[in-house]
Amino acid sequence: MSRPVRIGLSIVISVVFLGFALRNVEWAKAYAALAGARYAYALPIFAVTVWTLYIRAQRWRILLRPVGTPSMRTLVDATYIGFMANNVLPLRIGEVIRPVLVSRKERQPLGGILATVVLERIFDFFTILLLFGVATTLVPVSTDVRRLGYGLCGVVALLGGAVAFVRWQEALALRLLRLGLRPLPQRFAQPIDHFFGSFAHALEILDRPRTFIQLLGWSLYLWLAISCIYLLGILEFGLDVPLVVGGVVLTAITAIAVSAPSAPGGIGLFNFGCVLALSIFHISESDAVAYSIVLQVTQAVAVISAGLYSLAREGLTMRQMEALSETADDAAA
């Protein structure tokens, strides 16, 4: 699928989900919620958002051990720039810009670094679902929320089983993959096979129990910090939502929502995720949309500010970053 078609599709997805998020909004109530918000909370939300990016860079360094040992400065700048790119460029291309930047600066193979980003996302997905499942079983919530928590815990178990199968039955997994790739043309099958091999290599890090525990600890630390952003948002709007479980539920649902292709910054999907998560606690769509707008803008300002700082530190311009995004898109394809 060509880049323009993918961009067009991502915009359509954003518009559709933005429509779902806004369909029952009473704008007078939304404006009242915006007017009544305590914007002093924007400063700690800004600070925690930047801090979560730094935590990502620290965890990424552990994931990269089988590939190499990039400097912390390189990883921090690549993370800041990559997440800024997700906010200003389509197709979440920042997820590939990050490895490209590290590969160029540290002169390390791109394939192995790309594989660590996939592994990073697996740890993210595993952690947010685990937190959500645990929160909904330990904290008094509605039956629907608890049922959803049990279901997501089941997804975590399946995901963990799939990763374990690939790691400890690597040869069989590769044979099954190549069997499935046979009908595809070689120009498509070969990059997939190469990437899967790099990913299986990256999974070697799971053979070291201490490293695995470190990664799990950093992942829990990261997503609890991200939950604090949503918790602060609840305080900012004075919503009648339990702080801890509310922050975790918002974190899990919005993280899953924005993982789909969308316009830059997850517009539409982020708003829909907030509305869906807050509906569990019987918060009106008007209040939820107001909450989503302020949180989205505050986080975007924080991420873009961090990215511009790292661009300046690396001597790069926005135009060069756009050119880099095309290189990254080719690498991803």
C-alpha positions as CSV (number, residue, x, y, z in Angstrom):
1,M,0.0,0.0,0.0
2,S,1.5,3.4,-1.0
3,R,2.3,6.1,1.5
4,P,-0.4,8.5,0.3
5,V,-3.0,5.8,0.5
6,R,-1.9,4.9,4.1
7,I,-2.0,8.5,5.1
8,G,-5.5,9.0,3.6
9,L,-6.7,5.9,5.4
10,S,-5.3,7.0,8.7
11,I,-7.0,10.4,8.4
12,V,-10.3,8.6,7.6
13,I,-9.9,6.5,10.7
14,S,-9.3,9.6,12.9
15,V,-12.3,11.4,11.5
16,V,-14.6,8.4,12.0
17,F,-13.5,7.9,15.6
18,L,-13.6,11.7,16.3
19,G,-17.2,11.5,15.1
20,F,-18.0,8.7,17.5
21,A,-16.4,10.7,20.3
22,L,-18.3,13.9,19.6
23,R,-21.7,12.5,18.5
24,N,-23.5,13.0,21.9
25,V,-21.6,16.0,23.2
26,E,-23.6,19.0,24.6
27,W,-21.2,21.8,23.8
28,A,-22.5,24.1,26.4
29,K,-21.6,21.5,29.1
30,A,-18.2,20.9,27.4
31,Y,-17.4,24.6,27.4
32,A,-18.5,24.8,31.1
33,A,-16.2,21.9,31.9
34,L,-13.3,23.6,30.1
35,A,-14.0,26.9,31.9
36,G,-14.1,25.2,35.3
37,A,-10.9,23.2,35.0
38,R,-8.1,23.8,37.4
39,Y,-5.3,24.5,34.9
40,A,-2.6,24.6,37.5
41,Y,-2.5,20.8,37.0
42,A,-1.2,21.4,33.5
43,L,2.3,22.0,34.8
44,P,2.8,18.7,36.6
45,I,1.1,16.9,33.6
46,F,3.7,18.6,31.3
47,A,6.6,17.5,33.6
48,V,5.4,13.9,34.0
49,T,4.9,13.6,30.3
50,V,8.5,14.5,29.6
51,W,9.7,12.3,32.4
52,T,7.8,9.3,30.9
53,L,9.8,9.8,27.6
54,Y,13.0,9.7,29.6
55,I,11.9,6.5,31.3
56,R,11.2,5.0,27.8
57,A,14.8,5.8,26.8
58,Q,16.2,4.1,30.0
59,R,14.2,1.0,29.3
60,W,15.1,1.0,25.6
61,R,18.8,0.8,26.6
62,I,18.2,-2.5,28.4
63,L,16.3,-3.9,25.4
64,L,19.2,-2.9,23.1
65,R,21.8,-4.9,25.0
66,P,21.8,-7.9,22.5
67,V,22.3,-5.4,19.7
68,G,24.7,-2.8,21.1
69,T,25.2,-0.2,23.8
70,P,24.1,3.2,22.5
71,S,24.8,6.2,24.7
72,M,22.0,7.5,26.9
73,R,22.1,10.9,25.2
74,T,21.5,9.2,21.8
75,L,18.6,7.2,23.1
76,V,17.0,10.2,24.9
77,D,17.3,12.5,21.8
78,A,16.0,9.7,19.5
79,T,13.0,9.1,21.9
80,Y,12.2,12.8,22.2
81,I,12.4,13.3,18.4
82,G,10.5,10.1,17.6
83,F,7.6,10.9,19.8
84,M,7.5,14.5,18.6
85,A,7.3,13.0,15.0
86,N,4.3,11.0,16.1
87,N,2.6,14.2,17.0
88,V,3.3,16.2,13.9
89,L,3.7,13.5,11.1
90,P,1.3,10.8,10.0
91,L,1.5,7.0,10.3
92,R,3.2,7.0,13.7
93,I,6.4,7.2,11.7
94,G,8.3,8.3,14.8
95,E,8.4,4.7,15.9
96,V,10.7,4.1,13.0
97,I,12.5,7.4,13.1
98,R,13.8,6.5,16.6
99,P,15.7,3.4,15.4
100,V,17.0,5.1,12.3
101,L,18.5,7.9,14.4
102,V,20.2,5.5,16.7
103,S,21.4,3.3,13.8
104,R,22.9,6.3,12.1
105,K,24.5,7.9,15.1
106,E,25.9,4.7,16.7
107,R,26.6,2.9,13.4
108,Q,24.6,-0.2,14.5
109,P,22.4,-2.5,12.3
110,L,18.9,-1.0,11.8
111,G,17.2,-4.4,11.6
112,G,18.1,-5.4,15.2
113,I,17.1,-2.0,16.6
114,L,13.8,-2.1,14.8
115,A,13.1,-5.5,16.4
116,T,13.7,-4.0,19.9
117,V,11.0,-1.5,19.2
118,V,8.5,-4.3,18.5
119,L,9.6,-6.0,21.7
120,E,9.2,-2.7,23.5
121,R,5.6,-2.5,22.3
122,I,5.0,-6.1,23.4
123,F,6.2,-5.2,26.9
124,D,4.0,-2.1,26.8
125,F,0.9,-4.0,25.8
126,F,1.6,-6.7,28.3
127,T,2.1,-4.2,31.1
128,I,-1.0,-2.0,30.5
129,L,-3.3,-4.9,30.3
130,L,-1.8,-6.5,33.4
131,L,-2.2,-3.2,35.3
132,F,-5.8,-2.9,34.1
133,G,-6.7,-6.4,35.0
134,V,-5.1,-6.2,38.5
135,A,-6.7,-2.8,39.2
136,T,-10.2,-4.0,38.3
137,T,-9.9,-7.2,40.4
138,L,-8.5,-5.4,43.5
139,V,-10.5,-2.2,43.5
140,P,-14.3,-2.0,43.9
141,V,-15.7,-1.4,40.4
142,S,-18.8,-2.4,38.4
143,T,-19.3,-5.9,37.1
144,D,-18.8,-4.7,33.5
145,V,-15.4,-3.2,34.4
146,R,-14.3,-6.3,36.3
147,R,-15.4,-8.6,33.4
148,L,-13.4,-6.5,31.0
149,G,-10.4,-6.8,33.4
150,Y,-10.6,-10.6,33.4
151,G,-10.9,-10.6,29.6
152,L,-7.8,-8.4,29.2
153,C,-5.8,-10.6,31.6
154,G,-6.7,-13.5,29.3
155,V,-5.3,-11.5,26.4
156,V,-2.1,-11.0,28.4
157,A,-1.8,-14.7,28.9
158,L,-2.2,-15.4,25.2
159,L,0.3,-12.7,24.3
160,G,2.8,-14.1,26.8
161,G,2.3,-17.6,25.4
162,A,2.9,-16.4,21.8
163,V,6.2,-14.7,22.8
164,A,7.3,-17.7,24.8
165,F,6.6,-20.0,21.8
166,V,8.6,-17.8,19.4
167,R,11.5,-17.7,21.9
168,W,11.8,-21.3,22.9
169,Q,10.5,-22.9,19.7
170,E,12.3,-20.5,17.4
171,A,13.1,-23.0,14.7
172,L,9.5,-24.2,14.5
173,A,8.2,-20.6,14.6
174,L,10.5,-19.7,11.7
175,R,9.4,-22.8,9.7
176,L,5.7,-21.9,10.2
177,L,6.4,-18.3,9.2
178,R,8.2,-19.3,6.0
179,L,5.4,-21.8,5.2
180,G,2.9,-18.9,5.5
181,L,5.1,-16.6,3.3
182,R,5.4,-19.0,0.4
183,P,2.4,-17.6,-1.5
184,L,3.9,-14.1,-1.3
185,P,6.3,-12.6,-3.9
186,Q,9.9,-12.7,-2.8
187,R,10.2,-8.9,-2.5
188,F,7.5,-9.0,0.3
189,A,8.4,-12.4,1.9
190,Q,12.2,-11.7,2.3
191,P,11.9,-8.5,4.4
192,I,9.3,-10.1,6.6
193,D,11.4,-13.2,7.1
194,H,14.5,-11.0,7.9
195,F,12.6,-8.9,10.4
196,F,11.1,-11.9,12.1
197,G,14.6,-13.4,12.4
198,S,15.8,-10.1,14.0
199,F,12.9,-10.1,16.4
200,A,13.5,-13.7,17.4
201,H,17.2,-12.7,18.1
202,A,16.0,-9.7,20.2
203,L,13.9,-12.1,22.3
204,E,17.2,-13.7,23.5
205,I,17.1,-11.1,26.2
206,L,14.3,-13.1,27.8
207,D,16.8,-15.9,28.5
208,R,18.3,-13.8,31.3
209,P,15.9,-13.8,34.2
210,R,17.6,-10.7,35.8
211,T,17.2,-8.7,32.6
212,F,13.6,-9.8,32.1
213,I,12.8,-8.7,35.7
214,Q,14.5,-5.4,35.0
215,L,12.4,-4.8,31.9
216,L,9.2,-5.7,33.7
217,G,10.1,-3.4,36.5
218,W,10.9,-0.5,34.1
219,S,7.6,-1.2,32.2
220,L,5.6,-1.1,35.4
221,Y,7.4,2.1,36.4
222,L,6.7,3.7,33.0
223,W,3.0,2.9,32.8
224,L,2.3,3.8,36.4
225,A,4.0,7.2,35.6
226,I,1.7,7.5,32.6
227,S,-1.3,6.6,34.7
228,C,-0.3,9.6,36.9
229,I,-0.9,11.9,33.9
230,Y,-4.5,10.7,33.6
231,L,-4.9,10.8,37.4
232,L,-3.8,14.5,37.4
233,G,-6.3,15.1,34.6
234,I,-9.1,13.7,36.8
235,L,-8.1,16.1,39.5
236,E,-7.9,18.9,37.0
237,F,-11.5,18.5,36.0
238,G,-12.8,17.3,39.4
239,L,-14.3,14.2,37.9
240,D,-16.1,11.7,40.2
241,V,-13.8,8.9,39.3
242,P,-11.7,6.7,41.6
243,L,-8.2,8.1,41.2
244,V,-6.0,5.0,41.0
245,V,-8.3,2.7,39.1
246,G,-9.5,5.6,36.9
247,G,-6.0,6.5,36.0
248,V,-5.1,2.9,35.1
249,V,-8.3,2.3,33.1
250,L,-7.9,5.5,31.1
251,T,-4.2,4.6,30.5
252,A,-5.0,1.1,29.2
253,I,-8.0,2.1,27.0
254,T,-6.4,5.2,25.4
255,A,-3.1,3.3,24.8
256,I,-5.0,0.6,23.0
257,A,-7.1,3.2,21.0
258,V,-4.1,5.2,19.8
259,S,-2.2,2.1,18.7
260,A,-4.3,2.1,15.5
261,P,-3.3,4.1,12.4
262,S,-4.5,7.7,12.8
263,A,-3.8,11.4,12.0
264,P,-0.8,12.9,13.9
265,G,-1.1,13.0,17.6
266,G,-3.8,10.3,17.7
267,I,-6.5,12.8,17.0
268,G,-9.9,11.2,17.2
269,L,-8.7,7.9,18.6
270,F,-7.3,9.5,21.8
271,N,-10.6,11.4,22.3
272,F,-12.7,8.3,21.7
273,G,-10.5,6.3,24.1
274,C,-11.1,8.9,26.8
275,V,-14.8,9.0,26.2
276,L,-15.0,5.2,26.2
277,A,-12.9,4.8,29.4
278,L,-14.8,7.6,31.3
279,S,-18.2,6.2,30.3
280,I,-17.3,3.1,32.5
281,F,-17.5,5.5,35.4
282,H,-20.7,7.2,34.1
283,I,-19.0,10.5,33.1
284,S,-20.9,12.3,30.4
285,E,-19.4,12.5,26.9
286,S,-19.4,16.3,27.2
287,D,-17.1,16.2,30.3
288,A,-15.0,13.4,28.8
289,V,-14.4,15.3,25.5
290,A,-13.4,18.4,27.5
291,Y,-11.0,16.2,29.5
292,S,-9.6,14.6,26.4
293,I,-8.9,17.9,24.6
294,V,-7.0,19.5,27.5
295,L,-5.0,16.3,28.2
296,Q,-4.2,15.8,24.6
297,V,-3.0,19.4,24.1
298,T,-1.0,19.5,27.3
299,Q,0.8,16.2,26.4
300,A,1.4,17.3,22.8
301,V,3.0,20.6,23.9
302,A,5.2,18.6,26.3
303,V,6.3,16.1,23.7
304,I,6.9,18.6,21.0
305,S,8.9,20.9,23.3
306,A,11.1,17.9,24.3
307,G,11.5,17.0,20.6
308,L,12.4,20.5,19.5
309,Y,15.0,20.6,22.3
310,S,16.6,17.4,21.1
311,L,16.4,18.5,17.4
312,A,18.4,21.6,18.4
313,R,20.8,19.5,20.5
314,E,21.4,17.2,17.5
315,G,21.7,20.1,15.0
316,L,18.7,18.9,13.0
317,T,15.8,20.9,11.5
318,M,12.2,20.1,11.0
319,R,12.8,19.8,7.3
320,Q,15.6,17.2,7.9
321,M,13.2,15.3,10.2
322,E,10.6,15.2,7.5
323,A,13.2,13.8,5.1
324,L,14.3,11.3,7.7
325,S,10.6,10.2,8.0
326,E,10.6,9.2,4.3
327,T,13.8,7.2,4.9
328,A,12.2,5.6,8.0
329,D,9.0,4.9,6.0
330,D,11.1,3.0,3.4
331,A,12.8,1.1,6.2
332,A,9.5,0.1,7.7
333,A,8.1,-1.0,4.4
